Each structure stands twice: as structure tokens, then as C-alpha cells.
């Protein structure tokens, strides 16, 4: 009798096309939204935290896309770690899709601030879940001796800070705080992209 492990295909080769299609669909949704705003100029009330959040989400998706092969290849044969990372990527895509409004909302006046305030609780709580899953991943990587204790501590401190920032942002209505948090997201993602 054969075990399920013989049928498992938790490898980058089997996951790559699914991963690429999902990330690609989310990015296309962003590009369609931006193109829609540019093709038919409407009355738009711009709001920096929303724009910064969109840019940060796009950069996170690109970062995931360009680092996926190395990340997933390093996790092959480690089913739990592979599953946690896959779930984190799915959560990032869901969070990214929450930000983009439905097309019908763009037919008239589009107030970025009111849309942002409407979706921010869902976005930031899903973002906190994403960071929690990344924390689980680095703990599993340390258990598998893929990280040093110093890397575990540094990564954990960073992720706990991001979780706390996300929870506070979910309830905050302070424009300065929201601008600060969304700008931090851009800065850290750009730093990671610059190291590719």
C-alpha cells in the first residue's frame, strides 16, 4: 500500500505555474484599476495612505514573484513549511485584492479616503495574519536549521512590530499614522527588492 508522500508534488516545478497565474491575476487587477482611472479622467479625491498601500502591495507581489523559486526550492521536502509559505502567499493575494475597488465604483466620483477607510480593517487584519504566517515560517526554518538564532530573533522582532502596526492601523483614523505605516511598507519592500 502506498502512502500519500509518494503522490506529493510539493516542489517548485509543480507549484510554479499556479503561483505565477495567481500573482499575475492580482497584478492585472491593479493594472486594470490604474488604467481605468487614467483612461477616463474622473473626479478623484486622492489620499496618500491609500496610494502608498497600493504601491506597497504591488511591490510585495513583485518581490514574492521574483523570490518564489529560491524560497520554494529551499522548502522542497518540508511539507509543513511549504504549506505555510503557500498559505501566506494566498493571504497576500487576498489582501492585495481587497484594496482594489470594484469597477462600478469607478464610474463616478472616486474618494480614495472613504474607500480606504471602508476596507482598511479587513486589509490590516489579513495583513497581520500574513505576518503571523511568515513568523511561523521562520520558526520552522530555524527548527530545520535553515536560519541562525540571530536571524530568527531579528526576523521575529520585525514581524511582531509589523503585526502591531497592522492592528493599530486597522482602528486608526489618524492620517499621519496611516501615512507612516504605509510608507514603512514601501521602504522595507524597496530595500528587499534592491537586494535581489
TAGIVEN-V705697 format. One line per field, one symbol per residue. phi: phi as a letter, one per 20 degrees, with the letter a starting at -180 (. if undefined). psi: psi as a letter, one per 40 degrees, with the letter a starting at -180 (. if undefined). burial: 1 if it has 9 or more other C-alpha atoms within 8 Angstrom, else 0. A space follows every 50 residues. Layout:
phi=???
psi=???
burial=???
This chain:
phi=.eefgfefcfcfgeegffgffffffffffffffffffefcgcfcefbggf fffffffffffffffedfgfffffdgndgfffffffffffffffgffffe ffgffefcfdeffffgffdffffffffffgfffffffffffffemeceff fffffffgffffffffffffdfdffffffgfffggfffffffffef
psi=hiidddehfgidddeddddddddddddddddddddddddghihhhihddd dddddddddddddddeeddddddeehegdddddddddddddddddddddh iiddeedahhhdddddddeddddddddddddddddddddddddefeiidd ddddddddddddddddddddeiehdddddddddddddddddddee.
burial=00000000011101110001011001101100100110000000100011 11111111111011100010011011001011011011101110111111 10000100111110111011111111111111111111111100001000 0100110011011111101100000011101110110011010000
